[in-house]
Amino acid sequence: MVSKKELLIASFFSGAGGLDLGFTNVGFKIAFANDNWSGCWETFEKNHKIKIDKRSIEDIRSEEIPDVIGFVGGPPCQSWSLAGAMRGINDPRGKLFYNYINLIEKKQPLFFLAENVAGILSPMHHGEFQKIIEAFKKINYEVSFVLLDAKFYGVPQERKRVIVIGYHNKLGKKFDFPPAHLRLISLREAIGDLPEPRPAKEKNKTNSNLEIPNHEYMNGGFSTIYMSRNRVRGWDEQSFTIQAGGRHAPIHPQAPKMKFISQNKRIFVPGKEHLYRRLSVRECARIQTFPDDFIFYYNDIADGYKMIGNAVPVKLAEAIAKKIMEDIKNITP
């Protein structure tokens, strides 16, 4: 049987570590973590109590990775995003998916997880995505994938992401995704108890000595693209997707829904403009289901939003990790 000592995982493209936190919450332990973005290093190391490998995954050799039971990671999603240029495998970031596959092939863990945006399933990228799935199958894995919405897994946010799980053929089983929750979590439940946050300092630098860590929001105007859609969800709804940029953070639910003027043009309700502020970094963290004792470290407030928006929601990661734990706990290594 698999013992606690053997429940070691390796994390790639780790960021702040939402995926990692979900797995450690159910009993896994991080033995190796990697991310080459300096903006996340302090946050990851101070919260997860482990040094992070700071190189590109392209430079990591398999023998440098400890023997682990699983690999988890979310290869960069910008290449596949419907909101971006959608260059896919033609973008150097898109090719990092294959670096991830190569390390999995060499280490042969019992399972792996790969997370990405819904755009990777678009017609433009369908062929490449199928190649990725076939690449996993060729290296001895039974592969399951699905497009999940995090709001059905205890996350107060609409967030559609592709989750790919591979079980090594020697396990003799396929991963079945956990059932969705019937009760949705509202913004009121998630952030309703928080007091008004502080605006960021000049040039959107962080405040210091906040009573509630990270409870500060980005200043600055709103682009015409931002103003083309309603950006307000009500207290009893789920948030829009938390993105990896403060400029596109949703508006706090205290504000009324934005007023429609014409196609692709909305305005803040006249006389209520003071109610329209971006969600704070801490509010975004709560919506991504990070606990309040998980502190984000940054000087530029934009880095706080980036870490949180790039993360896998903790509760979603936890639901998947719990199912994997159930599947492997009685396996003899």
C-alpha positions in Angstrom: 0.0 0.0 0.0 1.1 3.6 -0.6 2.3 5.2 2.6 2.4 8.9 3.6 6.1 8.8 3.0 5.5 7.9 -0.6 2.8 10.5 -1.4 5.4 12.9 -2.9 4.5 15.0 -6.0 6.5 17.3 -8.3 5.0 20.6 -9.3 5.7 22.5 -12.5 4.7 26.0 -13.7 3.9 26.3 -10.0 3.1 30.0 -9.7 1.7 30.8 -6.2 0.7 27.2 -5.8 -3.1 26.9 -5.8 -2.8 23.5 -7.4 -0.1 22.5 -4.9 -2.2 23.7 -1.9 -5.2 21.6 -3.0 -3.0 18.5 -3.2 -1.3 19.1 0.1 -4.6 19.7 1.8 -5.6 16.1 1.1 -2.3 14.6 2.2 0.2 14.8 -0.7 3.6 16.4 -0.1 5.6 18.6 -2.5 9.0 17.2 -3.1 9.9 19.5 -6.1 8.5 22.7 -7.5 9.5 24.8 -10.5 8.6 28.2 -12.0 10.9 30.6 -13.8 8.8 33.8 -13.1 10.5 35.7 -10.3 7.3 37.4 -9.3 6.0 34.2 -7.6 9.1 32.9 -5.9 8.8 34.5 -2.5 5.0 33.8 -2.3 5.5 30.1 -3.1 8.5 29.5 -0.8 7.0 31.3 2.2 3.6 29.6 1.9 4.7 26.1 0.9 7.9 26.0 2.9 10.0 24.6 0.1 12.6 26.1 -2.2 11.4 26.5 -5.8 13.6 25.6 -8.8 13.9 28.9 -10.7 14.9 27.6 -14.2 12.8 27.1 -17.3 11.4 23.6 -17.5 13.5 23.3 -20.7 16.6 23.3 -18.6 15.6 20.6 -16.0 17.0 17.1 -16.4 14.9 14.2 -15.2 17.6 13.0 -12.8 17.3 16.3 -10.9 13.7 15.5 -10.0 13.2 13.3 -6.9 11.2 10.0 -7.3 7.6 11.0 -6.9 4.2 9.4 -7.2 2.7 12.3 -9.3 3.3 15.3 -11.5 1.0 18.3 -11.4 1.2 21.5 -13.4 -0.5 24.0 -15.7 1.7 24.7 -18.8 1.4 28.3 -19.9 -2.1 29.0 -21.2 -1.6 32.2 -23.2 -0.8 30.3 -26.4 -4.2 28.6 -26.3 -6.3 31.4 -24.9 -9.4 32.6 -26.9 -8.6 36.0 -25.6 -5.0 36.0 -27.0 -3.3 35.4 -30.3 -4.0 31.6 -30.1 -0.7 30.7 -31.6 -0.7 27.4 -29.8 2.3 25.2 -30.5 3.7 28.0 -32.7 4.3 30.0 -29.6 7.4 29.0 -27.6 5.2 28.9 -24.5 3.0 26.4 -26.2 5.9 24.1 -26.8 6.5 23.9 -23.0 3.7 21.3 -22.9 6.0 18.9 -24.6 8.8 19.6 -22.1 6.3 18.5 -19.4 5.5 15.4 -21.3 9.2 14.5 -21.8 9.9 14.7 -18.1 6.8 12.6 -17.3 8.0 10.0 -19.8 11.4 9.8 -18.1 10.2 9.7 -14.5 7.0 7.5 -15.1 5.0 8.7 -12.0 1.8 6.9 -11.2 -0.3 9.9 -12.2 -0.1 13.3 -13.8 -2.3 16.4 -14.0 -2.2 19.1 -16.6 -4.5 22.1 -16.5 -5.2 24.6 -19.3 -7.7 27.1 -20.7 -10.8 26.2 -22.6 -9.3 27.6 -25.8 -7.0 24.5 -26.1 -10.2 22.7 -27.2 -11.1 25.2 -29.9 -11.3 24.1 -33.5 -8.0 25.9 -34.2 -6.1 23.8 -31.7 -8.1 20.6 -31.8 -5.5 18.7 -33.8 -2.6 19.8 -31.6 -4.6 18.9 -28.5 -5.2 15.4 -29.8 -1.5 15.1 -30.5 -0.8 16.0 -26.8 -3.3 13.4 -25.6 -1.7 10.8 -27.9 1.7 11.7 -26.7 0.6 11.0 -23.1 -0.9 7.6 -24.2 2.3 6.6 -26.0 4.3 7.0 -22.7 2.2 4.5 -20.8 -0.8 6.5 -19.5 -4.6 6.0 -19.6 -5.8 9.6 -20.2 -9.0 11.3 -19.1 -9.8 14.9 -19.9 -12.8 17.2 -19.5 -13.8 20.9 -19.6 -14.8 21.7 -16.0 -16.4 24.8 -14.6 -14.9 25.6 -11.1 -18.2 26.9 -9.8 -19.5 23.4 -9.5 -16.6 22.5 -7.2 -17.0 24.9 -4.3 -15.5 27.9 -6.1 -17.6 31.1 -6.2 -16.6 31.9 -9.8 -17.4 30.9 -13.3 -14.1 29.4 -14.5 -13.9 26.9 -17.3 -10.7 25.0 -17.6 -9.5 21.8 -19.3 -8.2 19.2 -16.8 -6.2 16.3 -18.1 -5.5 13.4 -15.8 -3.3 10.4 -16.7 -3.0 7.2 -14.7 0.0 4.9 -15.4 -1.1 1.8 -17.2 0.3 -0.3 -14.4 -2.6 1.0 -12.2 -5.1 -0.7 -14.5 -7.7 2.0 -14.1 -8.9 5.3 -15.6 -9.5 8.5 -13.6 -13.2 9.4 -13.3 -13.9 13.1 -12.5 -15.6 13.8 -9.2 -19.3 14.8 -9.4 -20.3 18.4 -9.5 -21.7 20.1 -6.4 -25.4 21.0 -6.5 -25.1 24.1 -4.3 -23.2 27.0 -5.7 -21.2 29.4 -3.5 -22.1 33.1 -3.8 -20.0 36.2 -3.7 -21.8 37.1 -0.5 -20.5 33.9 1.1 -17.0 34.4 -0.3 -16.3 38.1 0.4 -19.3 39.6 2.1 -17.6 39.9 5.4 -14.6 41.8 4.2 -14.5 45.6 5.0 -13.7 48.2 2.4 -10.1 47.7 1.1 -7.4 50.4 0.5 -6.5 51.6 -2.9 -3.0 50.9 -4.1 -0.3 53.5 -3.6 1.0 55.7 -6.4 1.9 53.8 -9.5 0.0 50.9 -8.1 2.6 50.0 -5.5 1.5 47.9 -2.6 0.5 49.3 0.8 2.3 48.1 3.9 0.9 47.0 7.3 -2.6 46.2 6.0 -4.8 44.8 8.7 -6.1 42.2 6.2 -3.1 41.1 4.1 -3.4 41.9 0.4 -6.8 43.7 0.8 -5.9 46.5 -1.6 -7.1 47.2 -5.2 -5.6 48.6 -8.4 -6.2 52.2 -9.3 -6.5 53.6 -12.9 -9.0 53.9 -15.6 -10.9 51.3 -17.5 -10.3 50.5 -21.2 -12.9 50.6 -23.9 -12.6 46.8 -24.1 -13.4 46.6 -20.4 -16.3 49.0 -20.8 -17.7 47.0 -23.7 -19.3 44.4 -21.3 -21.0 44.4 -18.0 -18.3 43.6 -15.4 -20.5 43.4 -12.3 -21.8 40.3 -10.7 -24.4 40.6 -7.9 -23.9 39.4 -4.3 -25.9 36.2 -4.9 -24.1 35.3 -8.1 -20.7 33.8 -8.8 -17.9 36.0 -10.0 -16.7 36.4 -13.5 -13.4 34.5 -14.2 -10.5 36.0 -12.2 -7.9 36.9 -14.8 -4.2 37.3 -14.4 -4.3 41.0 -14.7 -5.6 43.7 -12.3 -6.8 45.9 -15.2 -9.4 43.2 -16.0 -10.4 42.4 -12.4 -14.2 42.3 -12.0 -16.0 45.1 -10.3 -17.1 44.6 -6.7 -20.7 43.5 -6.3 -21.7 46.6 -4.3 -22.0 48.4 -7.7 -25.1 48.1 -9.8 -24.9 46.3 -13.2 -23.3 48.5 -15.8 -25.7 50.4 -18.1 -26.1 49.3 -21.7 -25.6 52.2 -24.2 -25.0 50.4 -27.5 -23.4 47.2 -28.8 -19.9 46.9 -27.1 -20.5 50.0 -25.0 -21.6 50.3 -21.4 -21.1 52.9 -18.7 -21.2 53.0 -14.9 -24.7 54.1 -13.7 -24.6 57.9 -13.3 -24.5 59.0 -9.7 -23.2 55.6 -8.6 -19.7 55.9 -10.0 -18.2 55.8 -6.5 -19.3 52.2 -6.1 -17.4 50.9 -9.1 -14.0 49.7 -7.9 -12.0 46.6 -8.9 -12.0 43.6 -6.6 -9.1 43.7 -4.2 -6.2 41.2 -4.4 -7.5 39.5 -1.2 -11.1 39.4 -2.6 -9.7 37.8 -5.8 -7.8 35.3 -3.6 -11.0 34.4 -1.7 -12.8 33.9 -5.0 -10.0 31.6 -6.0 -10.5 29.8 -2.6 -7.1 30.7 -1.1 -7.4 30.9 2.7 -6.7 34.2 4.4 -3.5 32.9 5.9 -2.0 32.4 2.5 -0.1 35.7 2.0 0.9 37.0 -1.4 4.2 38.9 -1.6 4.8 41.6 -4.2 5.8 45.3 -4.6 3.7 45.9 -7.7 0.1 45.1 -7.1 -0.2 43.8 -10.6 2.0 40.8 -9.6 -0.6 40.0 -6.9 -3.4 39.8 -9.4 -1.2 37.8 -11.8 -0.3 35.2 -9.2 -3.9 34.7 -8.2 -5.4 34.8 -11.7 -2.9 32.2 -13.0 -3.7 29.8 -10.1 -5.9 26.8 -10.2 -8.6 27.4 -7.6 -7.7 25.6 -4.4 -11.1 23.9 -3.9 -11.1 22.6 -7.5 -7.6 21.2 -7.0 -8.6 19.7 -3.7 -11.6 17.9 -5.2 -9.4 16.3 -7.9 -6.6 15.5 -5.5 -9.1 13.7 -3.1 -10.3 11.5 -5.9 -6.7 10.6 -7.0 -5.9 9.8 -3.3 -8.8 7.5 -3.1 -7.7 5.7 -6.3 -4.1 5.1 -5.4 -4.2 4.6 -1.6 -4.5 0.9 -1.8 -2.0 0.5 -4.7 1.2 -1.4 -4.0 4.1 0.6 -5.6 
